[in-house]
């Protein structure tokens, strides 16, 4: 009897899980505020990159974090191909499961083009966007993506990740980031990089919804001219003394700016 109950419960949980193309999407929901925020991690990361945000945000908002396909506890598609469309549709599956008509999407690094792609596909569900040291222009190439795999791939990935650290990235934070990102499968590292540099996703859109841009100190990804031209409702901040992982390095300042922006939105 107990075994039947366990199987029934497992089946019920399976039915309620968000999925895309038959792939179950791992996500976590905290808080029960009227506004819903979806946190989208970056390349080879997972939802635990937001552990310094979720407790604070969930006091007033419903907060959803997820593992994108190929990352964390979400598996890879059967054909192994990762794309911005797949990532965006995974976010949509989580939004639909939560029955949140409008959401604010927060995207770190690669997560920024993910939330932009979501906006293209599902504009009716977007109340605002937050770019966290995110890519707004395509600066990659196929050679760089290939370099992430093969015999020297792990070393290349580690070198690139370490290049994103700053004086504020404490040894403990460095260890956390490296453990998460280097544990990601090589196929994910290469596939997600190709998805990010795919020319088809870089359309130079004009996005008119409210956008908060939180960037590292003198970030190489912060093209202010481009952002001012293409995002007329942009609010931009650089957090002094931070590197690419600013939400972990200076969480109090990061959270304060984020909450202030969220409180301005009505949806």
ZIKAHU-V285274 format. One record per backbone hydrogen bond with DSSP energy under -0.5 kcal/mol. CO is the residue of the C=O (numbers start at 1). NH is the residue of the N-H. If there is no record, write none. Layout:
BEGIN
co;nh
CO;NH
CO;NH
END
This chain:
BEGIN
co;nh
1;5
2;6
3;7
4;8
5;9
6;10
7;11
8;12
9;13
10;14
11;15
12;16
13;17
14;17
18;25
20;23
22;24
23;20
24;26
24;75
26;67
28;65
30;63
35;62
36;104
37;39
37;64
38;40
38;106
39;41
39;66
40;108
42;45
46;49
47;50
48;51
50;53
50;54
51;55
53;57
54;58
56;59
57;60
57;61
61;63
62;37
63;30
64;39
65;28
66;68
68;71
71;74
73;75
75;70
77;80
83;87
84;88
85;89
86;90
87;91
88;92
89;93
90;94
91;95
92;96
93;97
94;98
95;99
95;100
96;99
99;101
102;36
103;127
103;128
104;38
104;106
105;107
105;130
106;40
107;132
108;111
109;112
109;113
109;135
110;114
111;115
112;116
113;117
114;118
115;119
116;120
117;121
118;122
122;125
123;126
125;103
125;127
128;105
129;212
130;107
130;132
131;133
131;214
132;109
137;139
141;145
142;146
143;147
144;148
145;148
146;149
150;153
152;156
153;157
154;158
155;159
156;160
157;161
158;162
159;163
161;164
162;165
164;244
166;169
168;170
170;174
171;175
172;176
173;177
174;178
175;179
176;180
177;181
178;182
179;183
180;184
181;184
185;188
185;189
186;190
187;191
188;192
189;193
190;194
191;195
192;196
193;197
194;198
198;201
199;202
201;203
205;207
206;208
207;233
210;129
211;235
212;131
212;214
213;215
213;237
214;133
215;239
216;219
219;222
221;223
222;224
223;227
224;228
225;229
226;230
227;231
230;207
231;234
233;211
235;213
237;215
238;240
239;217
239;242
242;217
243;246
245;248
245;249
246;250
250;254
251;255
252;256
253;257
254;258
255;259
256;260
257;261
258;262
259;263
260;264
261;264
261;265
262;265
END
